[in-house]
Amino acid sequence: MTALVCPKCGKAASGSFCQECGAKVAGSFCQECGAQITATAKYCNRCGNRNSVSEHRAAATATLGGKNLPWWIAGAAMFALIVALATQMMQSGGPSIPTASPITSQPGGGAMTGMLPDLSTMTPVEAANRLFNRVMTAVTAGDSTEAQQFMPMAIGAYERARPLDNDGLFHLSMLQRTAMQLEAALETAEEILEDNSDHLLGLSAAAKAAVELDRGDIAAAYYERVLEVYGSQIEQDIAEYMDHAPITDNLRTEAEAFLGGR
């Protein structure tokens, strides 16, 4: 396999982003036509659409500062997914997103995040869901400090709550992928598929993890399966499909865009 070199800092790199400076190394897909484009391309060579990666990077740097940029990248890749998920959970009466206590200053001038609600009064799954919501709320707000603080707690809570249903496994895979624990995210998604090989959320999570791992052939296989079973699966009365409708509703388009760009 040819070694990757970061186009920004020139250091050896692996995966989709440089471990030294956070620059994107692997290519992406055009948001207009789905064609694959290189990491440094400003325009799609198929349709001419402008690649907005550099604009997103500038916005991230201005918002979070360079030292937090890698965490912003991990969160921004899931931004639309997380917002849709949080909105859907609130609308469907799922676990509510806890309101953080007011932020106070520490003696050294740093910020101190709000305290968690009393998790000891909840079931293991309820506690895991609360922590999941806390992390995802922090990610969408661009609060990398709080996201990093509660991420290990959230992942650990789901592990302690095992055995998990498919919805819980989907949440765990999302957390692992946001934390860049990509192998674990793929393995967790595949646990869903062991129970139901056609499960749309399992296929989605597995495909996304495979993309982040630069395993395009594996991702393509999962997305191809999405297209094969989407019609029959979406008609079934599966609770997590309805709970995560913004995700499942867009999954076929996502799969077509990925496969069309190969």
PyRosetta script that sets phi, psi and omega in degrees:
from pyrosetta import init, pose_from_sequence

init()
pose = pose_from_sequence("MTALVCPKCGKAASGSFCQECGAKVAGSFCQECGAQITATAKYCNRCGNRNSVSEHRAAATATLGGKNLPWWIAGAAMFALIVALATQMMQSGGPSIPTASPITSQPGGGAMTGMLPDLSTMTPVEAANRLFNRVMTAVTAGDSTEAQQFMPMAIGAYERARPLDNDGLFHLSMLQRTAMQLEAALETAEEILEDNSDHLLGLSAAAKAAVELDRGDIAAAYYERVLEVYGSQIEQDIAEYMDHAPITDNLRTEAEAFLGGR")
pose.set_psi(1, 133.9)
pose.set_omega(1, -179.4)
pose.set_phi(2, -70.1)
pose.set_psi(2, 132.0)
pose.set_omega(2, -179.9)
pose.set_phi(3, -68.3)
pose.set_psi(3, 139.7)
pose.set_omega(3, 179.1)
pose.set_phi(4, -89.2)
pose.set_psi(4, 144.5)
pose.set_omega(4, 177.0)
pose.set_phi(5, -124.4)
pose.set_psi(5, 132.5)
pose.set_omega(5, -179.5)
pose.set_phi(6, -64.4)
pose.set_psi(6, 128.2)
pose.set_omega(6, -179.6)
pose.set_phi(7, -71.7)
pose.set_psi(7, -12.5)
pose.set_omega(7, -177.4)
pose.set_phi(8, -96.9)
pose.set_psi(8, -51.6)
pose.set_omega(8, -174.9)
pose.set_phi(9, -105.8)
pose.set_psi(9, -11.1)
pose.set_omega(9, 176.9)
pose.set_phi(10, 81.6)
pose.set_psi(10, 2.5)
pose.set_omega(10, -179.8)
pose.set_phi(11, -81.9)
pose.set_psi(11, 155.8)
pose.set_omega(11, 175.2)
pose.set_phi(12, -63.3)
pose.set_psi(12, 142.2)
pose.set_omega(12, -175.7)
pose.set_phi(13, -143.0)
pose.set_psi(13, 161.8)
pose.set_omega(13, 174.7)
pose.set_phi(14, -141.8)
pose.set_psi(14, 157.4)
pose.set_omega(14, -178.6)
pose.set_phi(15, 79.4)
pose.set_psi(15, -160.4)
pose.set_omega(15, -175.2)
pose.set_phi(16, -87.6)
pose.set_psi(16, -21.4)
pose.set_omega(16, -175.7)
pose.set_phi(17, -133.9)
pose.set_psi(17, 149.1)
pose.set_omega(17, 179.9)
pose.set_phi(18, -70.2)
pose.set_psi(18, 132.5)
pose.set_omega(18, 179.8)
pose.set_phi(19, -75.0)
pose.set_psi(19, -15.8)
pose.set_omega(19, -177.6)
pose.set_phi(20, -87.9)
pose.set_psi(20, -46.2)
pose.set_omega(20, -173.4)
pose.set_phi(21, -123.4)
pose.set_psi(21, -7.1)
pose.set_omega(21, 178.5)
pose.set_phi(22, 85.5)
pose.set_psi(22, 1.0)
pose.set_omega(22, -179.3)
pose.set_phi(23, -67.8)
pose.set_psi(23, 149.9)
pose.set_omega(23, 179.2)
pose.set_phi(24, -73.6)
pose.set_psi(24, 131.1)
pose.set_omega(24, -178.5)
pose.set_phi(25, -104.6)
pose.set_psi(25, -50.8)
pose.set_omega(25, -179.2)
pose.set_phi(26, -78.3)
pose.set_psi(26, 161.3)
pose.set_omega(26, 179.5)
pose.set_phi(27, -72.2)
pose.set_psi(27, 173.6)
pose.set_omega(27, 178.2)
pose.set_phi(28, -130.8)
pose.set_psi(28, -167.7)
pose.set_omega(28, -178.2)
pose.set_phi(29, -124.0)
pose.set_psi(29, 138.8)
pose.set_omega(29, -179.1)
pose.set_phi(30, -61.7)
pose.set_psi(30, 131.4)
pose.set_omega(30, -179.6)
pose.set_phi(31, -73.0)
pose.set_psi(31, -14.9)
pose.set_omega(31, -177.9)
pose.set_phi(32, -91.3)
pose.set_psi(32, -51.2)
pose.set_omega(32, -174.3)
pose.set_phi(33, -115.7)
pose.set_psi(33, -9.8)
pose.set_omega(33, 178.1)
pose.set_phi(34, 86.0)
pose.set_psi(34, 1.1)
pose.set_omega(34, -179.8)
pose.set_phi(35, -69.7)
pose.set_psi(35, 148.1)
pose.set_omega(35, 178.3)
pose.set_phi(36, -76.5)
pose.set_psi(36, 136.3)
pose.set_omega(36, 179.8)
pose.set_phi(37, -130.7)
pose.set_psi(37, 156.1)
pose.set_omega(37, -177.4)
pose.set_phi(38, -73.5)
pose.set_psi(38, 163.4)
pose.set_omega(38, -175.5)
pose.set_phi(39, -63.7)
pose.set_psi(39, -31.2)
pose.set_omega(39, -174.9)
pose.set_phi(40, -99.1)
pose.set_psi(40, -3.1)
pose.set_omega(40, -176.9)
pose.set_phi(41, -68.0)
pose.set_psi(41, 136.9)
pose.set_omega(41, 177.4)
pose.set_phi(42, -91.2)
pose.set_psi(42, -23.4)
pose.set_omega(42, -179.0)
pose.set_phi(43, -135.3)
pose.set_psi(43, 150.4)
pose.set_omega(43, 176.5)
pose.set_phi(44, -71.6)
pose.set_psi(44, 132.9)
pose.set_omega(44, -179.4)
pose.set_phi(45, -80.4)
pose.set_psi(45, -3.3)
pose.set_omega(45, 177.3)
pose.set_phi(46, -97.3)
pose.set_psi(46, -48.6)
pose.set_omega(46, -174.4)
pose.set_phi(47, -117.5)
pose.set_psi(47, -9.1)
pose.set_omega(47, 178.4)
pose.set_phi(48, 84.4)
pose.set_psi(48, 3.9)
pose.set_omega(48, -179.9)
pose.set_phi(49, -66.2)
pose.set_psi(49, 142.0)
pose.set_omega(49, -178.7)
pose.set_phi(50, -72.3)
pose.set_psi(50, 133.2)
pose.set_omega(50, 176.0)
pose.set_phi(51, -82.6)
pose.set_psi(51, 121.9)
pose.set_omega(51, -172.1)
pose.set_phi(52, -94.8)
pose.set_psi(52, 12.5)
pose.set_omega(52, -177.5)
pose.set_phi(53, -58.7)
pose.set_psi(53, -46.0)
pose.set_omega(53, -178.1)
pose.set_phi(54, -64.4)
pose.set_psi(54, -35.0)
pose.set_omega(54, 178.3)
pose.set_phi(55, -67.2)
pose.set_psi(55, -40.3)
pose.set_omega(55, 177.4)
pose.set_phi(56, -63.5)
pose.set_psi(56, -39.2)
pose.set_omega(56, -179.4)
pose.set_phi(57, -64.5)
pose.set_psi(57, -42.3)
pose.set_omega(57, 179.4)
pose.set_phi(58, -63.2)
pose.set_psi(58, -40.8)
pose.set_omega(58, 178.7)
pose.set_phi(59, -65.0)
pose.set_psi(59, -39.5)
pose.set_omega(59, 179.9)
pose.set_phi(60, -64.8)
pose.set_psi(60, -43.1)
pose.set_omega(60, -179.5)
pose.set_phi(61, -63.0)
pose.set_psi(61, -41.3)
pose.set_omega(61, -179.6)
pose.set_phi(62, -66.9)
pose.set_psi(62, -34.0)
pose.set_omega(62, -175.7)
pose.set_phi(63, -82.2)
pose.set_psi(63, -45.4)
pose.set_omega(63, -171.5)
pose.set_phi(64, -108.9)
pose.set_psi(64, -20.2)
pose.set_omega(64, -174.8)
pose.set_phi(65, 89.9)
pose.set_psi(65, 152.1)
pose.set_omega(65, -174.0)
pose.set_phi(66, -58.2)
pose.set_psi(66, -35.4)
pose.set_omega(66, -174.9)
pose.set_phi(67, -68.4)
pose.set_psi(67, -21.6)
pose.set_omega(67, 180.0)
pose.set_phi(68, -100.8)
pose.set_psi(68, 4.5)
pose.set_omega(68, -173.5)
pose.set_phi(69, -60.6)
pose.set_psi(69, -43.1)
pose.set_omega(69, 179.3)
pose.set_phi(70, -59.0)
pose.set_psi(70, -37.3)
pose.set_omega(70, 177.8)
pose.set_phi(71, -68.6)
pose.set_psi(71, -35.9)
pose.set_omega(71, 177.6)
pose.set_phi(72, -63.3)
pose.set_psi(72, -40.6)
pose.set_omega(72, -179.6)
pose.set_phi(73, -60.0)
pose.set_psi(73, -46.5)
pose.set_omega(73, -179.2)
pose.set_phi(74, -61.4)
pose.set_psi(74, -39.9)
pose.set_omega(74, -179.5)
pose.set_phi(75, -76.1)
pose.set_psi(75, -39.2)
pose.set_omega(75, -176.5)
pose.set_phi(76, -65.2)
pose.set_psi(76, -30.4)
pose.set_omega(76, 179.1)
pose.set_phi(77, -63.0)
pose.set_psi(77, -22.5)
pose.set_omega(77, -178.6)
pose.set_phi(78, -112.8)
pose.set_psi(78, 10.3)
pose.set_omega(78, -170.0)
pose.set_phi(79, -56.1)
pose.set_psi(79, -52.6)
pose.set_omega(79, -177.1)
pose.set_phi(80, -63.2)
pose.set_psi(80, -38.6)
pose.set_omega(80, 179.4)
pose.set_phi(81, -62.1)
pose.set_psi(81, -45.1)
pose.set_omega(81, -176.3)
pose.set_phi(82, -68.1)
pose.set_psi(82, -43.9)
pose.set_omega(82, 179.7)
pose.set_phi(83, -60.5)
pose.set_psi(83, -44.5)
pose.set_omega(83, 179.5)
pose.set_phi(84, -63.3)
pose.set_psi(84, -41.2)
pose.set_omega(84, -179.5)
pose.set_phi(85, -64.0)
pose.set_psi(85, -47.5)
pose.set_omega(85, -178.7)
pose.set_phi(86, -62.4)
pose.set_psi(86, -42.6)
pose.set_omega(86, 179.3)
pose.set_phi(87, -62.2)
pose.set_psi(87, -44.2)
pose.set_omega(87, -178.2)
pose.set_phi(88, -65.8)
pose.set_psi(88, -38.7)
pose.set_omega(88, -179.9)
pose.set_phi(89, -64.1)
pose.set_psi(89, -38.9)
pose.set_omega(89, 179.6)
pose.set_phi(90, -68.9)
pose.set_psi(90, -39.8)
pose.set_omega(90, -178.5)
pose.set_phi(91, -70.0)
pose.set_psi(91, -31.9)
pose.set_omega(91, -175.5)
pose.set_phi(92, -90.3)
pose.set_psi(92, 3.9)
pose.set_omega(92, 178.4)
pose.set_phi(93, 80.1)
pose.set_psi(93, 18.4)
pose.set_omega(93, 178.4)
pose.set_phi(94, -73.1)
pose.set_psi(94, -174.0)
pose.set_omega(94, -178.6)
pose.set_phi(95, -55.6)
pose.set_psi(95, 129.1)
pose.set_omega(95, -176.8)
pose.set_phi(96, -74.8)
pose.set_psi(96, 152.3)
pose.set_omega(96, 178.0)
pose.set_phi(97, -79.0)
pose.set_psi(97, 122.1)
pose.set_omega(97, -176.6)
pose.set_phi(98, -66.9)
pose.set_psi(98, 142.0)
pose.set_omega(98, 177.6)
pose.set_phi(99, -85.3)
pose.set_psi(99, 125.6)
pose.set_omega(99, -178.5)
pose.set_phi(100, -71.9)
pose.set_psi(100, 147.4)
pose.set_omega(100, 174.3)
pose.set_phi(101, -68.6)
pose.set_psi(101, 158.9)
pose.set_omega(101, 179.4)
pose.set_phi(102, -55.9)
pose.set_psi(102, 142.2)
pose.set_omega(102, 179.8)
pose.set_phi(103, -77.0)
pose.set_psi(103, 130.1)
pose.set_omega(103, 179.5)
pose.set_phi(104, -116.9)
pose.set_psi(104, 163.9)
pose.set_omega(104, -177.6)
pose.set_phi(105, -95.4)
pose.set_psi(105, 139.3)
pose.set_omega(105, 173.3)
pose.set_phi(106, -84.9)
pose.set_psi(106, 163.4)
pose.set_omega(106, 179.8)
pose.set_phi(107, -54.9)
pose.set_psi(107, -33.0)
pose.set_omega(107, -178.7)
pose.set_phi(108, -79.8)
pose.set_psi(108, -0.6)
pose.set_omega(108, 178.4)
pose.set_phi(109, 97.4)
pose.set_psi(109, -8.9)
pose.set_omega(109, -179.5)
pose.set_phi(110, -79.4)
pose.set_psi(110, 167.1)
pose.set_omega(110, -179.9)
pose.set_phi(111, -89.3)
pose.set_psi(111, 145.4)
pose.set_omega(111, 176.1)
pose.set_phi(112, -113.9)
pose.set_psi(112, 122.8)
pose.set_omega(112, -175.9)
pose.set_phi(113, -74.9)
pose.set_psi(113, 161.8)
pose.set_omega(113, -179.1)
pose.set_phi(114, -68.3)
pose.set_psi(114, 160.9)
pose.set_omega(114, -177.4)
pose.set_phi(115, -83.4)
pose.set_psi(115, 152.9)
pose.set_omega(115, 176.5)
pose.set_phi(116, -76.1)
pose.set_psi(116, 155.3)
pose.set_omega(116, 170.6)
pose.set_phi(117, -66.7)
pose.set_psi(117, 168.4)
pose.set_omega(117, -177.2)
pose.set_phi(118, -72.2)
pose.set_psi(118, 101.2)
pose.set_omega(118, -177.8)
pose.set_phi(119, -73.6)
pose.set_psi(119, -16.9)
pose.set_omega(119, -177.0)
pose.set_phi(120, -68.1)
pose.set_psi(120, -18.2)
pose.set_omega(120, -179.8)
pose.set_phi(121, -88.7)
pose.set_psi(121, -0.8)
pose.set_omega(121, -174.9)
pose.set_phi(122, -108.7)
pose.set_psi(122, 160.4)
pose.set_omega(122, 170.7)
pose.set_phi(123, -69.8)
pose.set_psi(123, 162.0)
pose.set_omega(123, 178.8)
pose.set_phi(124, -55.3)
pose.set_psi(124, -40.2)
pose.set_omega(124, -179.5)
pose.set_phi(125, -69.7)
pose.set_psi(125, -40.9)
pose.set_omega(125, 177.7)
pose.set_phi(126, -61.1)
pose.set_psi(126, -42.3)
pose.set_omega(126, 178.8)
pose.set_phi(127, -63.9)
pose.set_psi(127, -41.9)
pose.set_omega(127, 178.9)
pose.set_phi(128, -63.0)
pose.set_psi(128, -41.4)
pose.set_omega(128, 179.5)
pose.set_phi(129, -64.5)
pose.set_psi(129, -38.0)
pose.set_omega(129, 177.9)
pose.set_phi(130, -62.8)
pose.set_psi(130, -44.4)
pose.set_omega(130, 179.7)
pose.set_phi(131, -67.1)
pose.set_psi(131, -38.0)
pose.set_omega(131, 175.8)
pose.set_phi(132, -57.7)
pose.set_psi(132, -48.3)
pose.set_omega(132, 179.7)
pose.set_phi(133, -62.5)
pose.set_psi(133, -38.4)
pose.set_omega(133, -179.5)
pose.set_phi(134, -62.7)
pose.set_psi(134, -45.0)
pose.set_omega(134, -179.6)
pose.set_phi(135, -65.1)
pose.set_psi(135, -48.0)
pose.set_omega(135, -175.6)
pose.set_phi(136, -67.7)
pose.set_psi(136, -33.5)
pose.set_omega(136, 175.0)
pose.set_phi(137, -64.2)
pose.set_psi(137, -40.8)
pose.set_omega(137, 178.4)
pose.set_phi(138, -65.1)
pose.set_psi(138, -40.2)
pose.set_omega(138, -179.7)
pose.set_phi(139, -64.2)
pose.set_psi(139, -45.7)
pose.set_omega(139, -178.9)
pose.set_phi(140, -66.2)
pose.set_psi(140, -27.9)
pose.set_omega(140, 178.7)
pose.set_phi(141, -84.3)
pose.set_psi(141, -4.2)
pose.set_omega(141, -178.7)
pose.set_phi(142, 76.4)
pose.set_psi(142, 18.6)
pose.set_omega(142, -178.3)
pose.set_phi(143, -91.8)
pose.set_psi(143, 85.0)
pose.set_omega(143, -176.3)
pose.set_phi(144, -68.0)
pose.set_psi(144, -29.5)
pose.set_omega(144, 180.0)
pose.set_phi(145, -63.4)
pose.set_psi(145, -49.0)
pose.set_omega(145, -179.9)
pose.set_phi(146, -69.4)
pose.set_psi(146, -37.4)
pose.set_omega(146, 178.5)
pose.set_phi(147, -60.5)
pose.set_psi(147, -45.5)
pose.set_omega(147, 179.3)
pose.set_phi(148, -67.6)
pose.set_psi(148, -32.3)
pose.set_omega(148, -179.2)
pose.set_phi(149, -66.9)
pose.set_psi(149, -43.6)
pose.set_omega(149, -172.9)
pose.set_phi(150, -98.3)
pose.set_psi(150, -10.9)
pose.set_omega(150, -179.6)
pose.set_phi(151, -58.0)
pose.set_psi(151, -50.9)
pose.set_omega(151, 179.9)
pose.set_phi(152, -61.1)
pose.set_psi(152, -35.3)
pose.set_omega(152, 178.9)
pose.set_phi(153, -65.1)
pose.set_psi(153, -42.0)
pose.set_omega(153, -178.6)
pose.set_phi(154, -66.5)
pose.set_psi(154, -46.1)
pose.set_omega(154, 179.1)
pose.set_phi(155, -62.3)
pose.set_psi(155, -44.9)
pose.set_omega(155, 179.1)
pose.set_phi(156, -62.4)
pose.set_psi(156, -35.9)
pose.set_omega(156, -179.6)
pose.set_phi(157, -64.5)
pose.set_psi(157, -41.4)
pose.set_omega(157, 178.0)
pose.set_phi(158, -68.2)
pose.set_psi(158, -37.2)
pose.set_omega(158, 178.0)
pose.set_phi(159, -63.5)
pose.set_psi(159, -39.7)
pose.set_omega(159, 179.6)
pose.set_phi(160, -71.7)
pose.set_psi(160, -23.8)
pose.set_omega(160, -178.3)
pose.set_phi(161, -84.2)
pose.set_psi(161, -1.0)
pose.set_omega(161, 179.2)
pose.set_phi(162, -60.2)
pose.set_psi(162, 149.5)
pose.set_omega(162, 3.7)
pose.set_phi(163, -75.6)
pose.set_psi(163, 139.5)
pose.set_omega(163, -178.1)
pose.set_phi(164, -101.0)
pose.set_psi(164, 150.0)
pose.set_omega(164, 171.0)
pose.set_phi(165, -79.0)
pose.set_psi(165, 179.2)
pose.set_omega(165, -175.3)
pose.set_phi(166, -64.6)
pose.set_psi(166, -32.3)
pose.set_omega(166, 177.8)
pose.set_phi(167, -66.8)
pose.set_psi(167, -43.2)
pose.set_omega(167, 177.9)
pose.set_phi(168, -63.9)
pose.set_psi(168, -39.6)
pose.set_omega(168, 177.2)
pose.set_phi(169, -64.9)
pose.set_psi(169, -36.5)
pose.set_omega(169, 177.4)
pose.set_phi(170, -64.0)
pose.set_psi(170, -44.1)
pose.set_omega(170, 177.2)
pose.set_phi(171, -60.5)
pose.set_psi(171, -44.6)
pose.set_omega(171, -178.9)
pose.set_phi(172, -62.7)
pose.set_psi(172, -42.5)
pose.set_omega(172, 178.7)
pose.set_phi(173, -62.9)
pose.set_psi(173, -39.3)
pose.set_omega(173, 176.8)
pose.set_phi(174, -61.1)
pose.set_psi(174, -45.1)
pose.set_omega(174, 179.1)
pose.set_phi(175, -61.8)
pose.set_psi(175, -45.4)
pose.set_omega(175, -178.8)
pose.set_phi(176, -63.1)
pose.set_psi(176, -39.1)
pose.set_omega(176, 179.9)
pose.set_phi(177, -70.4)
pose.set_psi(177, -37.8)
pose.set_omega(177, 176.7)
pose.set_phi(178, -63.4)
pose.set_psi(178, -35.2)
pose.set_omega(178, 178.3)
pose.set_phi(179, -81.8)
pose.set_psi(179, 4.1)
pose.set_omega(179, -178.8)
pose.set_phi(180, 63.2)
pose.set_psi(180, 25.8)
pose.set_omega(180, 170.0)
pose.set_phi(181, -89.8)
pose.set_psi(181, 70.8)
pose.set_omega(181, -164.9)
pose.set_phi(182, -70.6)
pose.set_psi(182, -39.2)
pose.set_omega(182, 177.8)
pose.set_phi(183, -62.3)
pose.set_psi(183, -44.0)
pose.set_omega(183, 179.3)
pose.set_phi(184, -64.7)
pose.set_psi(184, -38.8)
pose.set_omega(184, 179.4)
pose.set_phi(185, -61.9)
pose.set_psi(185, -41.5)
pose.set_omega(185, 178.9)
pose.set_phi(186, -67.1)
pose.set_psi(186, -42.9)
pose.set_omega(186, 179.7)
pose.set_phi(187, -62.7)
pose.set_psi(187, -40.7)
pose.set_omega(187, 179.6)
pose.set_phi(188, -66.1)
pose.set_psi(188, -42.1)
pose.set_omega(188, 177.4)
pose.set_phi(189, -61.3)
pose.set_psi(189, -37.8)
pose.set_omega(189, -179.6)
pose.set_phi(190, -70.4)
pose.set_psi(190, -21.9)
pose.set_omega(190, 172.7)
pose.set_phi(191, -63.1)
pose.set_psi(191, -38.7)
pose.set_omega(191, 176.6)
pose.set_phi(192, -61.1)
pose.set_psi(192, -43.1)
pose.set_omega(192, -176.0)
pose.set_phi(193, -72.4)
pose.set_psi(193, -21.7)
pose.set_omega(193, 173.7)
pose.set_phi(194, -67.3)
pose.set_psi(194, -33.0)
pose.set_omega(194, 178.2)
pose.set_phi(195, -80.1)
pose.set_psi(195, -39.8)
pose.set_omega(195, -179.3)
pose.set_phi(196, -148.0)
pose.set_psi(196, 102.3)
pose.set_omega(196, -173.9)
pose.set_phi(197, -65.4)
pose.set_psi(197, -12.8)
pose.set_omega(197, -179.0)
pose.set_phi(198, -107.3)
pose.set_psi(198, 7.6)
pose.set_omega(198, -175.4)
pose.set_phi(199, -63.4)
pose.set_psi(199, 121.4)
pose.set_omega(199, -173.2)
pose.set_phi(200, -63.8)
pose.set_psi(200, -40.9)
pose.set_omega(200, -179.9)
pose.set_phi(201, -69.8)
pose.set_psi(201, -34.8)
pose.set_omega(201, 175.5)
pose.set_phi(202, -65.3)
pose.set_psi(202, -43.7)
pose.set_omega(202, 178.0)
pose.set_phi(203, -63.8)
pose.set_psi(203, -40.8)
pose.set_omega(203, 179.5)
pose.set_phi(204, -63.1)
pose.set_psi(204, -49.2)
pose.set_omega(204, -178.4)
pose.set_phi(205, -63.8)
pose.set_psi(205, -40.5)
pose.set_omega(205, 180.0)
pose.set_phi(206, -66.3)
pose.set_psi(206, -42.1)
pose.set_omega(206, -179.9)
pose.set_phi(207, -63.6)
pose.set_psi(207, -44.3)
pose.set_omega(207, -178.8)
pose.set_phi(208, -64.8)
pose.set_psi(208, -41.1)
pose.set_omega(208, 178.2)
pose.set_phi(209, -64.5)
pose.set_psi(209, -40.5)
pose.set_omega(209, 179.2)
pose.set_phi(210, -64.2)
pose.set_psi(210, -38.6)
pose.set_omega(210, 176.9)
pose.set_phi(211, -60.7)
pose.set_psi(211, -46.3)
pose.set_omega(211, -179.3)
pose.set_phi(212, -64.6)
pose.set_psi(212, -28.2)
pose.set_omega(212, 178.3)
pose.set_phi(213, -85.3)
pose.set_psi(213, 3.9)
pose.set_omega(213, -178.1)
pose.set_phi(214, 61.7)
pose.set_psi(214, 33.8)
pose.set_omega(214, 176.4)
pose.set_phi(215, -107.6)
pose.set_psi(215, 73.3)
pose.set_omega(215, -173.1)
pose.set_phi(216, -60.7)
pose.set_psi(216, -37.2)
pose.set_omega(216, -178.7)
pose.set_phi(217, -66.2)
pose.set_psi(217, -39.1)
pose.set_omega(217, 178.7)
pose.set_phi(218, -67.9)
pose.set_psi(218, -43.6)
pose.set_omega(218, 178.0)
pose.set_phi(219, -60.3)
pose.set_psi(219, -42.4)
pose.set_omega(219, -179.6)
pose.set_phi(220, -61.9)
pose.set_psi(220, -39.5)
pose.set_omega(220, 179.7)
pose.set_phi(221, -62.8)
pose.set_psi(221, -41.0)
pose.set_omega(221, 178.9)
pose.set_phi(222, -68.2)
pose.set_psi(222, -41.9)
pose.set_omega(222, 179.6)
pose.set_phi(223, -67.5)
pose.set_psi(223, -34.9)
pose.set_omega(223, 175.9)
pose.set_phi(224, -63.2)
pose.set_psi(224, -38.9)
pose.set_omega(224, 177.9)
pose.set_phi(225, -65.7)
pose.set_psi(225, -36.9)
pose.set_omega(225, 175.9)
pose.set_phi(226, -55.0)
pose.set_psi(226, -48.0)
pose.set_omega(226, -177.8)
pose.set_phi(227, -66.3)
pose.set_psi(227, -32.2)
pose.set_omega(227, -179.2)
pose.set_phi(228, -70.2)
pose.set_psi(228, -37.3)
pose.set_omega(228, -171.1)
pose.set_phi(229, -110.5)
pose.set_psi(229, -2.1)
pose.set_omega(229, -171.5)
pose.set_phi(230, -56.3)
pose.set_psi(230, -49.2)
pose.set_omega(230, -176.0)
pose.set_phi(231, -58.9)
pose.set_psi(231, -47.0)
pose.set_omega(231, -178.1)
pose.set_phi(232, -71.8)
pose.set_psi(232, -34.3)
pose.set_omega(232, -178.4)
pose.set_phi(233, -72.8)
pose.set_psi(233, -42.3)
pose.set_omega(233, -174.1)
pose.set_phi(234, -67.9)
pose.set_psi(234, -20.7)
pose.set_omega(234, 179.1)
pose.set_phi(235, -81.3)
pose.set_psi(235, -12.7)
pose.set_omega(235, -177.3)
pose.set_phi(236, -80.5)
pose.set_psi(236, 152.6)
pose.set_omega(236, -178.6)
pose.set_phi(237, -86.6)
pose.set_psi(237, 70.2)
pose.set_omega(237, -179.2)
pose.set_phi(238, -104.3)
pose.set_psi(238, 121.1)
pose.set_omega(238, -170.0)
pose.set_phi(239, -57.1)
pose.set_psi(239, -44.8)
pose.set_omega(239, -175.9)
pose.set_phi(240, -68.9)
pose.set_psi(240, -23.8)
pose.set_omega(240, 174.9)
pose.set_phi(241, -65.7)
pose.set_psi(241, -42.0)
pose.set_omega(241, 179.5)
pose.set_phi(242, -71.8)
pose.set_psi(242, -37.6)
pose.set_omega(242, 179.0)
pose.set_phi(243, -64.4)
pose.set_psi(243, -32.6)
pose.set_omega(243, -177.2)
pose.set_phi(244, -114.8)
pose.set_psi(244, 39.8)
pose.set_omega(244, -177.0)
pose.set_phi(245, -54.9)
pose.set_psi(245, -39.6)
pose.set_omega(245, 178.6)
pose.set_phi(246, -59.5)
pose.set_psi(246, -27.2)
pose.set_omega(246, 179.1)
pose.set_phi(247, -81.2)
pose.set_psi(247, -52.3)
pose.set_omega(247, -176.7)
pose.set_phi(248, -66.4)
pose.set_psi(248, -32.7)
pose.set_omega(248, -179.7)
pose.set_phi(249, -64.0)
pose.set_psi(249, -31.9)
pose.set_omega(249, -177.0)
pose.set_phi(250, -97.4)
pose.set_psi(250, -1.5)
pose.set_omega(250, -171.3)
pose.set_phi(251, -67.0)
pose.set_psi(251, -39.6)
pose.set_omega(251, -179.4)
pose.set_phi(252, -63.7)
pose.set_psi(252, -42.4)
pose.set_omega(252, 177.8)
pose.set_phi(253, -62.2)
pose.set_psi(253, -40.8)
pose.set_omega(253, 178.3)
pose.set_phi(254, -61.4)
pose.set_psi(254, -44.5)
pose.set_omega(254, -179.6)
pose.set_phi(255, -65.0)
pose.set_psi(255, -42.7)
pose.set_omega(255, 179.8)
pose.set_phi(256, -63.7)
pose.set_psi(256, -39.0)
pose.set_omega(256, 179.8)
pose.set_phi(257, -65.6)
pose.set_psi(257, -42.6)
pose.set_omega(257, -179.8)
pose.set_phi(258, -64.7)
pose.set_psi(258, -49.7)
pose.set_omega(258, -177.3)
pose.set_phi(259, -67.2)
pose.set_psi(259, -33.0)
pose.set_omega(259, 178.8)
pose.set_phi(260, -69.4)
pose.set_psi(260, -21.5)
pose.set_omega(260, -178.8)
pose.set_phi(261, -91.2)
pose.set_psi(261, -1.8)
pose.set_omega(261, -178.8)
pose.set_phi(262, -83.5)
pose.dump_pdb("model.pdb")
